[in-house]
Amino acid sequence: MDIKIRFIFYLLAFIVFIFSLLGRGVKLGGRGITEVPLGLALWLFPLLWDTGEAAF
């Protein structure tokens, strides 16, 4: 994965974690979702992508 794309994912994860610290909920449809799993997914996606490239 390109280093610029990796930076964007880490930056988005940081922003989501900051929003979760502030206690703001993200509303999708009528349901609120927690930001922590979203932040973890954004943080781990580059690692998952690189592992997939190395495996296949």
Rosetta blueprint (number, residue, H / E / L):
1 M L
2 D L
3 I H
4 K H
5 I H
6 R H
7 F H
8 I H
9 F H
10 Y H
11 L H
12 L H
13 A H
14 F H
15 I H
16 V H
17 F H
18 I H
19 F H
20 S H
21 L H
22 L H
23 G L
24 R L
25 G L
26 V E
27 K E
28 L E
29 G L
30 G L
31 R E
32 G E
33 I E
34 T L
35 E H
36 V H
37 P H
38 L H
39 G H
40 L H
41 A H
42 L H
43 W H
44 L H
45 F H
46 P H
47 L H
48 L H
49 W H
50 D H
51 T H
52 G H
53 E H
54 A H
55 A H
56 F L
